[in-house]
Amino acid sequence: MARVSSPTARPRRPTAPDGVVVVDKPAGWTSHDVVARMRRLAGTRKVGHGGTLDPMATGVLVVGIGRATRLLTWVSGADKEYTATVRLGVSTTTDDAEGETVATPGAAGTTRAEVEAAALPLTGQILQVPSAVSAIKVDGQRAYARVRAGESVELAARPVTVSVLEVGEMRPGRVEDGDGDGEGTDVLDVDVRVVCTSGTYVRALARDLGAALGTGGHLTALRRTRVGGFDLAQARTLEALAEVPEDTPLAVLDPAAAARATLPVRDLDEREARSLSYGQPVELRPGRSGPAAAIGPDGVLVAVLEPRDDRDRPLLVLTPAGS
């Protein structure tokens, strides 16, 4: 007997093609929340994201759909760009505005010249101690889970590269202590632009900038403006994506376009494309040392290649023979 659908049941959206959607993540949402929403909008559970954003942060979150989820490893490893606001004069448990205040030394009298001088040693190749409230695993458990359980967590410094830490507008202010007695802390809000490698914690930069100035520091705002070749100009809000008619598949950037925004490109001839589709290596071309997107003469992403043993060998075949 045929099953009768409920008249109030919501129709299932057609499955989106393999590809990437650049989402402008709203504040208050976790990256996992966005993935859960995108699964419904894309009509498939095969959805993932390329680089976690904290709930308070907004901006570029690259979401992969279908076979394009296999490209997210390289998206996650791409360099990133942010705009942020650092509040000098107050430290928090999480190095951002979501944590509890732990110290209020204040920042009265701090000058632009002092801030710029303190920012300079935080650029280039540096060793950065991540925020204790992070997703880094310590003995198999996330650091933030250990902190929330009352443990003291000390993470090892990690090498990162901060190519830009640009000081923008500065705004003096005062934060009341909440006791109603008129007492408070003089703070300085500093807008910054950051360009950095994957694995850099902008929260930790805020903390370290405050420490370098002899006071506290934490983030009050964070917006990711770029991941590799994906930026806000390509990003769509969840509200805009939800306006797509229920009978229309979600529009995506196809895997070749996504790969071009993430990796160097090797254009293939028909013979090379056929060999790679069978998982066979091809002749190595000079001038490249890392992975590359191999794109066939028809514009389709065939594989991701890595030079090894004097050949270009497929790390991943996206268009296998017969597909």
C-alpha angles and dihedrals in degrees: 000000000000116000113243116219118230110256088229095049113120113240116246113247115240112262112268118237120257109282148088134291120197107216126197096222114218124226115266095032124107119222087248090055089056092049091051090052092046092053089065094041091049095043093232140084092221095097131124140162133238106225130000122251121200115247092251091053126089135194141054116025113166111215121195123207128198115331090356089074085078089067094058093091089069094040090055091051095051123108117265139211129209143177114212145165119230118199109210119202100043132073125200136193092249099035088242139075093271093068132081119265112256102171137013108191091151131221104237113156096014109150133210090245090056093048093048091048091050091048094054097074089049091065130081123027105345140163108242127192106216120230111274089233095066138116093252111126120239113191090340097312129098113257092231091055091054092049092049089051089059099259124138109238125195115186124201119249115260130203113250134159122232105188094176132027101164120183113220133168118357124204124187115214146155129242116205117225093228096240093108092235095112093249119132148139128274108230137179120218111207124191113214139180117216130193112183148148124268112281095038115132112216087193088060090050089055091050093047094046089056092047092050088055092050094251139077129284138188140161120263096174136017129181124177109216101177143018111188105305095344117096143166092273087070096040125108128196121240088244091057092047091050090057091068107112113261092241093053124086115237113262114242141178104256118241093258092054090045091050092048088056091052111032142029110268131236112194111214134211119224094266093052092046091052093048093049092047086063091049093253122142122245134211114290116242117212125247102052131089105173140049121306138189111247110213123188128226088262091060094252122135105243103175149331110251135205124192110238133155092359093304136093103242127190114250088180132009111212097175108038120190112279095022 
